Amino acid sequence: MENKDYLEEARQYGYVQDNEIWLKPFMNYPARKVGEVKEVEEESLQYFAYRFEMFREKVNALLKKIEESENKGSFLMKVMHLKEQVEKYDALGDFEAIYNQLSQAENEIKASISRNRDKNLNAKVALITEAEELQDSIDWKGTTEKLKELRQNWIKTGPVDKAIADEIEERFRNAVETFFTRKKDFYEDKQSLVNRTIDKYRDLIAKAEAIQNSDDWDVATAKLKEYQTAWKQVGGNLPRKTTNDLWNRFRKANNHFFERLKNRITQTKTESKEKYFEENLSKKRALVEEAEGLVNVEVQRAVPRAKELQAAWKTVGPVKGEESDRLWERFIIACDKVFELSSLEHYLRKKNMGAKIAPNEQVTVRVNALKDFIKSDRQELEVLETNLGKLADTPGNETFRNMLQSKIRGFNRKIKTKQELIDLIKNKQVAGSE
């Protein structure tokens, strides 16, 4: 689509009002603001039409995937998410058509899910029938393997209608548990099996106690985890008191070692974390000091360097306590001064059409220009504060309130920065005259 087509698309579905770009109402959705005119109205409209084209391509790509996929149910949440975006996506275009496409896809997916649930029900009924035929078997080993296989197939089989899910789950579980309860009762009568099980547990306990005070942390950790896995695999059916006594001894040895390991890790992390914060503090202080020194550097070199410092700041990790906020405030004001000085020089060049200002007028012209900027900023600030004061104190206005408060803080900082620049320029004049 060419730019003129984007512009026609944008004007078909949107309009500009008070330098703001609005999407026309559609379906049950009212008109809403999607952006602002940055410089040229046509270019801004084209931009939001282009955003819509990107959104449409995203929707079409998803619909194509759904069409080509056998497991359409896995795309349901993605379709519903894109439908929600129709209400709030900042673009200009035929959102109603996209909404209808997504609604159709959603309905088809739900129908597919329903068909799959009927298919799953037939499969689970067959598994229940087979499990019930095996529940009275005395082939302990063979039936155990078969029931494990049935259980895995049950898990792999997808869901059924919620109204009957509990009922068929109960039938399958009862059939499986009936067999394993009978098997358990049979093996509990074999005292020799009980004795072998106890010996295995006692061997693991002795091994765990032998390394519970070890300082070879990695090796001991690996061994204890190996013993824990082996403990779970021992199995057997022992009297409850015997099981508890054995387990308590084994757990005590494990807990003793891992508590020592935990204290070791905590100590190491604390030392490392403190060092990390100190290094970050040193780096940020250095960035602040260099940024504050840029007001004395030629603007053409200061501006790119300020941008480099801002990029470097983002790579530095956090700093503890109030020092973090103070450093950030100093840093952002220092960078703002550089950019304000750059804007001032640009303004003076434009105003004087390249003419040079007499040396004795340099300070006066710059101070007056900054005062004019401050006056303009205060006018903007007054409008923002007035709008904030008129805003109703309701939850629905919270986002807009936060935006206004953020802009007010920004203008206050701008005014403060320009005032400090005025003082700096005046002080330089006094120092120069001395």
C-alpha positions in Angstrom: 0.0 0.0 0.0 1.4 3.4 -1.0 1.4 6.5 1.3 -1.6 8.1 -0.5 -3.6 4.8 0.1 -2.6 4.9 3.8 -3.8 8.5 3.9 -7.2 7.6 2.3 -7.6 4.7 4.7 -6.7 6.9 7.7 -9.3 9.6 6.7 -11.9 6.9 6.1 -11.7 5.6 9.7 -10.3 8.5 11.6 -10.0 12.3 11.9 -7.9 15.1 13.5 -9.3 17.3 16.2 -7.4 19.9 18.2 -4.1 18.4 16.9 -5.1 14.9 18.2 -5.8 11.9 16.0 -9.1 10.1 16.7 -10.5 6.7 15.6 -14.2 7.0 14.5 -16.7 4.9 16.5 -17.5 1.4 15.3 -19.8 -1.3 16.5 -20.4 -0.6 20.2 -17.1 1.2 20.6 -17.1 5.0 20.9 -14.6 7.2 19.2 -11.2 7.3 20.9 -7.9 9.1 20.7 -5.1 7.1 19.2 -2.3 9.7 19.1 -1.2 13.2 18.4 -0.1 15.1 15.3 3.7 15.3 15.7 4.6 17.7 12.8 2.7 17.1 9.6 -0.9 16.0 9.8 -0.9 13.8 6.7 2.3 12.0 7.8 0.8 11.3 11.3 -2.4 10.0 9.7 -0.4 7.7 7.4 1.6 6.5 10.4 -1.5 5.3 12.2 -2.9 3.7 9.0 0.4 1.9 8.6 0.1 0.7 12.3 -3.3 -0.7 11.4 -1.9 -2.5 8.4 0.7 -4.1 10.6 -2.0 -5.2 13.1 -4.1 -6.6 10.2 -1.0 -8.6 9.0 -0.6 -10.0 12.5 -4.2 -11.1 12.5 -4.0 -12.6 9.0 -0.8 -14.5 10.0 -2.6 -16.0 13.0 -5.7 -17.0 11.0 -3.4 -18.7 8.5 -1.6 -20.7 11.2 -5.0 -21.7 12.6 -6.1 -22.9 9.1 -3.0 -24.9 8.6 -2.9 -26.4 12.1 -4.6 -29.6 13.2 -4.6 -28.5 16.9 -6.8 -25.5 16.5 -7.8 -25.4 20.1 -4.3 -24.2 21.1 -4.9 -20.9 19.3 -8.1 -19.9 21.2 -6.4 -17.6 23.8 -4.4 -15.9 21.1 -7.6 -15.1 19.1 -9.3 -13.8 22.2 -6.3 -11.7 23.1 -6.3 -10.1 19.6 -10.0 -9.4 19.9 -9.3 -7.5 23.2 -6.7 -5.4 21.4 -9.2 -4.2 18.8 -10.7 -2.1 21.6 -7.4 -0.4 22.5 -4.9 -0.7 19.7 -3.7 2.7 18.5 -4.2 2.7 14.8 -6.7 3.9 12.1 -8.4 1.2 9.9 -11.4 -1.2 9.6 -11.3 -2.7 13.1 -14.9 -4.0 12.7 -13.9 -6.3 9.8 -11.0 -7.6 11.9 -13.2 -8.1 14.9 -15.7 -10.1 12.8 -12.9 -12.3 11.4 -11.6 -13.0 14.9 -15.1 -13.8 16.2 -15.6 -16.2 13.4 -12.3 -17.9 14.1 -13.2 -18.1 17.9 -16.5 -19.8 17.1 -14.9 -22.3 14.8 -12.2 -23.1 17.4 -14.8 -23.6 20.1 -16.7 -25.9 17.8 -13.5 -27.9 17.1 -12.9 -28.1 20.9 -16.4 -29.5 21.4 -15.8 -32.2 18.8 -12.5 -33.2 20.3 -14.2 -33.5 23.7 -16.7 -36.0 22.3 -13.8 -37.9 20.8 -11.9 -37.8 24.1 -15.0 -39.2 25.9 -15.1 -42.2 23.7 -11.4 -42.9 24.3 -11.7 -42.6 28.1 -14.8 -44.8 28.2 -12.7 -47.5 26.5 -9.9 -47.0 29.0 -12.3 -47.4 31.9 -13.7 -50.6 30.5 -10.2 -52.1 30.1 -9.2 -51.0 33.6 -12.4 -52.5 35.2 -11.6 -55.8 33.4 -8.1 -55.9 35.1 -9.0 -54.8 38.6 -9.5 -58.4 39.9 -6.3 -59.8 38.3 -3.7 -61.7 40.3 -0.9 -61.2 37.7 0.7 -58.5 39.8 3.6 -57.6 37.6 1.9 -57.8 34.2 -1.2 -56.1 35.3 0.8 -53.3 37.1 2.6 -52.5 33.8 -0.7 -52.6 31.9 -2.4 -50.3 34.3 0.5 -47.9 34.3 0.2 -47.8 30.5 -3.5 -47.2 30.8 -2.9 -44.4 33.3 -0.4 -42.8 30.9 -2.9 -43.0 28.0 -5.5 -41.5 30.3 -3.2 -38.5 31.1 -2.5 -38.0 27.4 -6.1 -38.1 26.5 -7.6 -34.6 26.3 -10.4 -33.2 28.5 -14.1 -34.0 28.3 -17.2 -32.0 29.1 -16.9 -30.6 32.6 -20.4 -31.9 33.5 -19.2 -35.6 33.4 -15.5 -35.1 34.0 -15.6 -36.0 37.7 -17.8 -39.0 37.2 -15.6 -40.7 34.6 -12.4 -39.7 36.5 -13.8 -41.4 39.6 -14.7 -44.6 37.7 -11.2 -44.9 36.2 -9.5 -44.1 39.5 -11.6 -46.7 41.4 -10.7 -49.5 38.9 -7.0 -48.7 39.1 -7.0 -48.3 42.9 -8.9 -51.5 43.5 -6.1 -53.5 41.9 -3.3 -51.7 43.6 -5.0 -52.0 47.0 -5.2 -55.7 46.5 -1.6 -55.8 45.4 -0.6 -53.8 48.5 -2.4 -56.2 50.9 -0.7 -59.2 49.2 2.8 -57.8 49.6 2.3 -56.6 53.2 2.2 -60.3 54.2 5.7 -60.9 52.9 7.9 -60.1 55.9 11.1 -60.8 54.0 10.2 -58.0 51.7 9.7 -55.7 54.7 13.2 -56.6 56.1 14.9 -56.0 52.8 13.2 -52.6 52.5 14.3 -51.6 56.0 17.9 -52.6 55.2 17.9 -50.3 52.1 16.6 -47.4 54.1 19.2 -47.9 56.8 22.0 -48.0 54.2 20.9 -44.7 52.8 20.7 -43.2 56.3 24.3 -44.3 57.1 25.5 -42.7 53.9 23.7 -39.4 54.5 25.0 -39.2 58.1 28.6 -39.9 56.9 28.7 -36.7 54.8 26.3 -34.3 56.7 29.3 -32.3 58.0 31.2 -32.3 54.7 32.7 -29.0 53.4 33.0 -30.4 49.9 29.7 -28.7 49.0 29.2 -29.7 45.4 30.1 -33.4 45.9 28.0 -33.7 49.1 25.0 -32.0 47.5 25.1 -34.3 44.5 25.4 -37.4 46.7 22.6 -36.4 49.0 20.3 -35.7 46.1 21.2 -39.1 44.7 20.4 -40.7 48.1 17.0 -38.8 48.1 16.2 -40.2 44.7 17.2 -43.7 45.8 15.0 -43.3 48.9 12.0 -42.6 46.8 12.7 -45.6 44.7 13.0 -48.1 47.6 9.2 -48.4 47.9 7.9 -51.2 50.1 5.2 -51.2 52.7 6.4 -50.7 56.3 4.5 -50.0 59.5 3.9 -46.3 59.9 6.0 -45.9 63.0 9.0 -47.7 61.4 8.7 -45.6 58.3 8.5 -42.4 60.3 11.5 -43.3 62.5 13.6 -44.2 59.4 12.6 -41.1 57.5 13.2 -38.7 60.5 16.8 -40.0 60.8 17.4 -39.6 57.0 15.8 -36.2 56.9 17.8 -35.0 59.9 21.1 -35.7 58.2 19.9 -34.0 55.0 18.5 -31.0 56.8 21.7 -30.6 58.8 23.8 -30.4 55.7 21.5 -28.2 53.6 21.1 -25.7 56.5 24.8 -25.4 56.6 24.8 -25.0 52.8 22.1 -22.3 53.0 24.1 -20.3 55.5 27.1 -20.5 53.3 25.2 -19.3 50.2 23.6 -16.5 52.1 26.9 -15.3 53.4 28.5 -15.4 49.9 25.5 -13.7 48.3 25.5 -10.9 50.9 29.2 -10.2 50.3 28.7 -10.2 46.6 25.6 -8.1 46.6 27.2 -5.4 48.8 30.2 -5.3 46.4 27.8 -5.1 43.4 25.9 -2.1 44.9 29.2 -0.3 45.8 30.5 -0.7 42.2 27.2 0.6 40.8 27.3 3.6 43.1 30.9 4.4 42.0 29.9 4.1 38.3 26.9 6.3 38.7 28.8 9.0 40.6 31.3 9.1 37.8 28.6 9.5 35.2 26.9 12.3 37.2 30.2 14.2 37.6 31.0 14.0 33.9 27.4 15.0 33.0 27.5 18.0 35.3 30.8 19.0 33.6 29.3 19.1 30.1 27.8 22.6 30.7 31.4 23.8 30.2 31.9 21.9 27.0 31.1 23.1 23.5 27.5 22.2 22.7 28.3 20.3 19.5 30.4 17.9 21.6 28.4 18.0 24.8 25.1 16.8 23.2 26.3 13.5 21.7 28.3 12.9 24.9 25.2 13.4 27.1 23.4 10.9 25.0 26.3 8.4 25.4 26.2 8.9 29.1 22.4 8.3 29.2 22.9 5.0 27.3 25.7 4.1 29.7 23.5 4.9 32.7 21.0 2.3 31.6 23.7 -0.4 31.6 24.6 0.2 35.3 22.8 -1.8 37.9 20.8 -0.5 40.9 22.1 1.5 43.9 20.8 1.0 47.4 18.9 3.6 49.5 18.1 7.3 48.9 21.4 7.8 47.1 19.9 6.2 44.0 17.2 8.9 43.7 19.6 11.8 44.4 22.1 10.6 41.8 19.3 10.2 39.2 18.0 13.7 39.9 21.5 15.2 39.5 22.1 13.2 36.4 18.9 14.0 34.6 19.2 17.7 35.4 22.8 17.8 34.2 21.7 16.2 30.9 18.7 18.5 30.6 21.0 21.5 30.9 23.0 20.3 27.9 20.0 19.7 25.8 18.5 23.1 26.9 21.7 24.8 25.9 21.6 23.1 22.5 18.0 24.2 22.0 18.9 27.7 23.0 21.7 27.9 20.5 19.4 26.5 17.8 16.8 29.1 18.7 19.4 32.0 18.6 20.7 30.9 15.2 17.2 30.7 13.8 16.2 34.0 15.3 19.2 36.0 14.0 19.3 34.2 10.6 23.0 33.6 11.0 23.9 37.1 12.2 26.5 37.2 15.0 25.5 38.7 18.4 27.8 41.3 19.7 30.0 40.0 22.6 28.6 42.4 25.1 25.1 41.3 24.2 25.7 37.5 24.4 24.7 37.1 28.1 21.6 39.4 27.9 20.3 37.7 24.7 20.7 34.2 26.2 19.2 35.1 29.5 16.2 36.8 27.9 15.6 33.8 25.6 15.7 31.5 28.6 13.3 33.7 30.5 10.9 33.6 27.5 11.2 29.8 27.5 10.5 29.7 31.2 7.4 31.9 30.7 6.2 29.5 28.0 6.8 26.5 30.2 4.9 28.1 33.1 2.0 28.7 30.8 2.0 25.1 29.8 2.3 24.1 33.5 -0.6 26.3 34.5 -2.8 24.6 31.9 -1.8 21.2 33.1 -2.4 22.1 36.8 -5.8 23.5 35.9 -6.7 20.3 34.0 -5.6 18.2 36.9 -7.6 20.3 39.4 -10.8 19.9 37.2 -10.3 16.1 36.9 -12.9 14.1 38.9 -11.5 11.8 41.6 -12.7 8.5 40.1 -10.9 5.3 39.3 -11.5 5.7 35.6 -9.5 8.9 35.6 -6.4 7.4 37.4 -4.4 6.8 34.2 -5.1 10.3 32.9 -4.3 11.7 36.3 -1.0 9.9 36.4 -0.1 11.2 33.0 -0.9 14.8 34.0 1.1 14.5 37.2 4.1 13.2 35.2 3.9 16.1 32.7 3.7 18.6 35.6 6.8 17.1 37.2 8.5 17.3 33.8 7.7 21.0 33.3 8.8 21.8 36.9 12.1 20.2 36.1 12.4 22.1 32.9 11.8 25.4 34.6 14.3 24.6 37.3 16.9 23.6 34.7 16.5 26.8 32.7 16.7 28.9 35.9 19.9 27.2 36.9 21.2 27.9 33.4 20.4 31.6 33.8 22.3 31.7 37.1 25.2 29.8 35.4 25.4 32.2 32.5 25.3 35.2 34.8 28.0 33.8 37.0 30.2 33.2 34.0 29.8 36.8 33.0 30.8 38.0 36.4 33.7 35.7 36.5 34.8 36.8 33.1 34.6 40.5 34.0 36.9 39.9 37.0 
